[in-house]
């Protein structure tokens, strides 16, 4: 009879073989494709020596004739627990070197087990997706009926534990819904793709011939569809960004996000006089809102979401004096910062995410309103705008608003104006709060008079109407809490965060509202 020592050595040998993944040739191919192996990815994602693997000896149990001579180390899915910044996370990572990382009976059993652990132990769940989809040899026929449980479970996790799904290779067919149902979706340029069907099936069904990149690469999902949140240039950047992303979040929705301790002088530092030169003298001239945001926040703390999608609105995580915050800011550099369908959807998702995990929201307004015209009306601008209004109104986290320049029409409400529960509402001396700008209003109200009297009369009327929408009028009527020196914006926001950090909102008793779709 073999001794315990013999049995242990035999098991360790099998585990070592499993760590060789799909074999040397498959690993070499993975590297030639510009991708790290699944175990290299996990090593870079987690704190050193913190990974505790589960199911290392998994292997397929299929009796399908085509599978009889197949070896599937760990059954193509590496899973377990580890630490990121000293905090526990659960990890599921598909191994493309083993049958293209396909999802099958055994590895899905392991995946289910680890998902259950993440929920019970209240810690984030991170997926590293590099998979061709379902392993048809195993899930075809009646086995398919049970495979949708992963989607159901992800929906139940939403707003309970942070979920991340990094697309680091192909993500095909139903597998594409794993990222779509997670909170944060980074993709890797040049090597990753998402699509419900690959080019061969698309051609068979529709006759369209298209490349993988044009069908579902980062250029599509980071800039056009808005499915993905971040475009990383390689695997290393993608894994680094996941670590940064989770640093803003609590372990679960039942605890507060972590504040970072900072030197008091740095925490309350005033902004330099040059900060006053960012805004152009001409109020109609564009500028880059990033130039306003970067000096406001702690150094190297920005992580922008969906930068290429809905670019008239900026949504970014950051820290101010150690507080984690979500910033929602107009972008006057693009179409004057007007809100359209894509930017409304982008803002809605970001606000809901921050609200679910207790991350305070900061709104920086320079908004001319919502886009108008037949094109956007046919595309549902009212419906998309209503979703943003719904999200801002419903959010119960601290909400701080700073009006930088324009605050016009329903855009003012959608960017957390007075009526939408802003806990603090500040304005720079350059701010204007109105239904619309003076020129637009005058052109409507005094159209006939201008036609008779000419341009000189129009300018006179614009000057007179401008006084009615001036900041002095808003301040006198207490439509804002305070006009602030722009150089004190960081200090004032930090003080407001300190005051509102323990904010609580008593909502009307109901299960949920009927959100616009």
Helices and strands as residue ranges (DSSP letters): H 4-18, H 24-32, H 38-45, E 52-54, G 65-67, G 73-76, E 77-84, E 87-94, G 99-101, H 105-120, E 124-131, H 136-139, G 141-146, H 149-157, E 163-172, G 173-175, H 176-180, E 186-188, E 193-195, H 199-206, H 212-216, H 218-221, E 230-232, H 235-247, H 264-267, G 273-277, H 290-296, E 303-305, E 313-320, E 323-330, G 335-337, H 341-356, E 360-367, H 374-378, H 381-394, E 399-408, H 409-414, G 418-420, E 424-427, E 432-434, H 438-445, H 447-453, H 455-468, H 471-476, E 482-483, G 486-488, H 489-500
